[in-house]
Amino acid sequence: DRSGSRVPSRFKSILILPLISGMEKIGGLLLFSEEPSFFAAQDIRYLSPVSQWLAERLKSARLARLLTQAESQREQDAARYTELTSRLGSTARAAVSTDPLTGFCGALVGLAESESVHLCGIRQGVLVIHGGSEPLFDLNENLRTALIDGIDRAKPLIINQESDDASPGSRVVQSSLLFPVPSSSADALLLVKSGRPFAVDDGSLKLLESFTQLAGLIVRMDDDSRLRLTRRKGFEV
């Protein structure tokens, strides 16, 4: 109190022991007394080894967790590298095939858990599907508008179509991942899957960015082929 006399408090007595391992300050150990008595210096002497042991245990657990995360990341990077090299080989072979659009899109099926892959774009203000791994029939007006808006923004976009039944809560019936082609402001790669929305991480986005470079080349090759065919038919007429 103000006179200097010790009086019981509702906090009783608290002992704080720092948790330090080497030069690293990990935290602190707080001991609360249940009795209105005071911790003494001998308590610090007895409990200091316990705090040091606890600090080492915490540091070891943290290092083990970081090591596990590093190993997991290394395995994921190795799997992505294997997937990238395999798909690049498949897409490169598709580029010189008789139907490069279908072959290219088919080689990308499964990327980001997609069920079908398509190449789309805007020509004269109208959405066109250049080709895909399978026919794309269920493009309603709302989805077409969203795709046109997404291509125009030139940014990756996830479009989820939800069920319109009267049951409580919404359910995603189809999810579309639109990724723009960097070399063409009017084309994009479209990945589609049903049942659940897309959930992509930085690794998947980097993979998609790699394949969109080749997608732009495939679209230009198809446009050139169509133009040559049109000119040839015009000359024949």
Protein Blocks (a to p, Z undefined) as FASTA:
>chain_A
ZZopacddfklpaddddddehjacfbdcddddfbfcdcdfklmmmmmmmmmmmmmmmmmm
mmmmmmmmmmmmmmmmmmmmmmmmmmmmmmmmmmmmmblmlmmmmmmgoiahiabdcddd
deehiacdfbdfbdcfklcfklmmmmmmmmmnopacddddddfbfbeciddfbdcddddd
fkbckbccddddehiacdddfklmmmmmmmmmmmmmmmmmmmmmmmmmmmmmmmmZZ
